[in-house]
């Protein structure tokens, strides 16, 4: 909650699955994309410039969806944020 220069913005869908879930996105691509849309729409509404997660698969799903939708929101792994805070 305390990284110099960053402000924490909680998404209204913070606890919602991004829809990647291992093989789920391969077996059920339409459902996976719909789940990503719900998650990413909330992230866009939050006004955040950067999305931070500790889950690499979530970062791939969210980053990929945002890129396909032309959204200029970066995704970073939590370790990248903490490494730059030293």
Buried (B, 14 or more C-beta within 10 A) or exposed (E): EEEEEBEEEEBEBEEEBBBBBEEBBEEBEEEBBEBBEBBBBBBBEBEBEEBBBEEEBBBBBBBBBBEEEEBEBEBBBEEEBEEEEE
